[in-house]
Amino acid sequence: MSDVLSEFRAAERPDDVALFLADSFVEDPQLEEFGERVEGGVLMVVDGESGRSAFEAATGTGAMEFARSAMATESEIDDDLTDGVCPDCEDGAPEFVFAFAEERNEDVGGIYAEGDVIHAYAQCSCGSSYSDRWVVED
């Protein structure tokens, strides 16, 4: 795993976003120039603005609009950002995942007071979208 990806998963890159694009969703060999080949697709970590633009170009949906709609349904997204548990089907797999880190914020309370938080949003191959968030473990 690249240093950039490790840093993102440790919430050390709060200005960046992570994108996973499944091979079944987008087949573009050039994506590997911007990310890392992982099982089933490409995972990239890029600065926030570029990441939101890349997400929209790849999916046809605005990143924050997608995140807002996916927040309506919570389900598990693996911390490697390449898989999850769709709440609506048994054999679906994420077509894409969009994630960002938020630094610890004791003023907000809840899990944000516990530590840095990763927010992740996935679109399943069945068409359902869902979200997850977790406190980064030290």
Secondary structure, DSSP 4 states (H G I P E B T S, - for coil): --HHHHHHHTT--TTEEEEEEETTT---GGGGGTSEEETTEEEEEEEHHHHHHHHHHHHSS-HHHHHHHHTTSB--B-TTSS-B--SS-SS--EEEEEEEEE---TTT-THHHHS-EEEEEEEETTS-EEEEEEEPP-
